Amino acid sequence: MAEAVKSIANLVCPTPMPVRDTVLLGHGSGGTLSAALIREVFLPAFQNPVLGRLDDQAIVQVNGSRLAFTTDSFVVKPLFFPGGDIGSLAVHGTINDLAMGGAKPLFLSAAFILEEGLPMDMLRRIAQSMRDAAQAAGVLIVTGDTKVVERGSGDQLFINTAGIGLVPDGVDLSASRACPGDVVLVSGTIGDHGIAILAQREGLEFDSRMESDSAPLHVLVSEMLATGAEIRCMRDPTRGGVSSTLNEIAQTSKVGIELVEREIPVREEVRGACEMLGLDPLYVANEGKLIAIVAPESASAVLSAMQRNALGKNARIIGKVCEAHPGLVTMRTDLGTSRIVDMLAGDQLPRIC
């Protein structure tokens, strides 16, 4: 255990000095470096009103229908982990990005970048996992692509996906819609995926088995929307965890967000692992959880709907939106103090999704 813990130190990135002439690992963290990369490189190159919303998906009008369109890439290490693998993760992650816009997922694409030497049996296993995950979620993988790079030029396998879904009439979810007085909900315990990956990667053993929470959330979202409640925004807190997700919402809506530490659900195993390794569960990735910003009069109905679904049985109200400190997230701690919950500059756990 001691040697494994020592190796974790290599994964924890202190706040790096700004570097503008090279890409850093932290640019893929979902934190401040990722935001800077988008703001300084991609937005100037591709700016348009749809992209400018910076939601998990683009909502576009096509012949009177509202379509959600998203794309994602998966570089998780290791390829197989308790609770899933890169294949099922790719399907779930793409479905969830569509679902966060309120869309019913319909079709996916899958592109594979393979490293020379990848065992064919491993590739078959991953393809079958993607097939099973897509069938279980009721979506079709309808197109794709394959490229192979020389041995040593990749890391066995990377997967890129795209997804298309249909957005029902009357649904308008966006990170720009949070208002003072709104309630912040989370669908369940946080940090499960990141700690499961870390434990598998570093050979850490805990009293109970750590498993990823990877799961498709579109049915849960549909049940939440069916309440007719005023839901402003949904996000799945993947890279950068709950902290980065809420900071993005606070900055986009120009509001403050106040969390209550004792209300945030964290498994004891995850809490213990984070304490041992010097990590904060708020910054650890999730792959089967969502954050919802809901009008206060709708919070009870939405929470009840979430808790009736197996994927939302541990849902909680964890905070509120406020006028104070716009663009910032704060948390009232168990000690009765308040602290700023900022985005990470670097990457606590790289290659997590």
Salt bridges, closest charged atoms under 4 A:
GLU3 OE2 - LYS6 NZ 3.63
GLU40 OE1 - ARG20 NH1 2.84
GLU40 OE2 - ARG39 NH2 3.80
ASP55 OD2 - ARG53 NE 3.47
ASP55 OD1 - ARG235 NH2 3.34
ASP56 OD1 - ARG235 NE 3.78
ASP121 OD1 - ARG124 NH1 3.19
ASP132 OD1 - ARG131 NE 3.01
ASP145 OD2 - LYS147 NZ 2.60
ASP155 OD2 - LYS77 NZ 3.91
ASP155 OD2 - ARG351 NH2 3.20
ASP172 OD1 - ARG53 NH2 3.91
ASP172 OD2 - ARG177 NE 3.90
ASP182 OD2 - ARG232 NE 2.97
ASP192 OD2 - ARG267 NE 3.00
ASP192 OD2 - LYS289 NZ 3.57
GLU211 OE2 - ARG209 NE 2.90
ASP213 OD2 - LYS289 NZ 3.07
GLU230 OE2 - ARG177 NH2 2.95
GLU230 OE2 - ARG232 NH1 3.51
GLU248 OE1 - ARG235 NH1 2.85
GLU258 OE2 - HIS325 NE2 3.56
GLU263 OE2 - ARG262 NE 3.66
GLU263 OE1 - ARG316 NH2 3.08
GLU268 OE2 - ARG271 NE 3.73
ASP280 OD2 - ARG339 NH2 3.02
